[in-house]
Amino acid sequence: MKKAIISFVFAAMVAQPGLCAPAVDGTLRVLETRLFPDLAQLDGSGMLGSMHAMLKERHHRYAACGADAACKVSASIWSDQERDGLAEAGAAMLQRSKHIAQNEARAGLRREIDGLNAILRVYGQGAVPRYPKIDGPDAAKDKERFAQEVAVAAALSEAGGTVPVIDKSIDLALSLLDVAGRLDAVAFEPLNETHNRAVIERSRTLDWSRYRYTAILLLGIGPDDLTTPLSAGGKLNVRLAAKRYFDGMAPFIIVTGAMVHPRGAHFAEAVEMRRALIERYGVPAEAIVLEPYARHTTTNLRNASRLLAAMHAPADRDALIVSNPDQIAYITSDEFHERNPRELGYQPGAIGKCSSPTELTFRPATESARIDPADPLDP
C-alpha cells in the first residue's frame, strides 16, 4: 500500500511538472524586463575580480540586516562607485550579446541603476518623488502604514518571484512597486503583440512615401476629477487629430497618455482618446497606435518615438504633434528642451516648426528606441 501511494504521488508530480518548478511571478518578471532590460541580462557568474567581490559584499551587506526591512532598503541602494563599476563591467558583456557600442551599453546600465535607486528611495524610504502630485506611494503620508508596506515588500522579495537577478536590490525594488500598487508599467503588456499587433503588421507593408508625416502624435490631457474619462482638452485634441488624419496627412495616429491625472485616476488617456477616435469619428482601429504609459510630455514624445521605431517608420521623416496651444508652446520652450536631458538623459527628438498654434513637427531620435526605468514610472 505504501509503495502504491508513493507511485501515485510520483506520477502526479510527473503529470504536473509545475509542482517541481520555482514559483515565478509572471507580472514581476515582465516588470523586471521592462524596467531593467539590461540589468536583467547580466549574469553574476560572469563577473570576475573586483566586480565579483563587490556583488558579494553587497549580498553580505543585505543579509546582515536580518529581518530589518528598512536596513535592507538602505543596503540595496547603489553607491556611485558600485554603479559605475557594474556599468563598466556589464557594458562589455552587453556589447557582445546585444551588438551595441560599449559607451551606449554603459550609459544604459547607469540609467537603469539610477532608476533602481530612485524606486528604492521613494517607495522604500519615503523620499519625495520628482512629481509628488502623481507619483510615489500613497502610504508615504502615514509612517506606520508605510513601514508595514516596506516590511511586506521585503518579505515578498525574500520569497523570490523573479529569476535570476544579479543583485537583491532588483527583487526588492519590484516588490516595493507591487505592494504600492504601482504596476502601471505592465498594465497593457504585451502591448505590441495584442493592442498594436494589427497596426504593426500593417506598417510592415506600408508605402510611407504616400504620406507627409509618419504619424500624428495625439497627446493626452487628464481631467480634473476621477469620474471623467476624457477631459474637455482631450476632446479638442481628438478632434484636431481626426481632422488631420482624414486630410490624409499620416497613416497612423499615436494616442499617448497614461492613468495620470488626477492622482488615482482609473482612466488611461490613450485608451479614452482611442475610444473617441473610433466611436465618434470613425477612425479605423488599425490606424490607431496605443501608447498608454507616458506620464509626462517628455515621455509622450519618447514613447511615441519607440513605437515608430518598432513600426520601422522612416527615420528621416517627421511626425506631426497635435495638441492644445498651451502644450504646443511648452514643447517649443527652452524649459522643455532643458528638461529632457535632465530627466531622460537625452532629447527624444528634434522639435521642428509650428505650422499652426495646435501643430508642430517632430523628428524622433534614435536614442528613444531604448527602454529605461525612467519610463513609465518616473519615480
Disulfide bonds with the S-S distance in Angstrom:
Cys65-Cys71 2.01
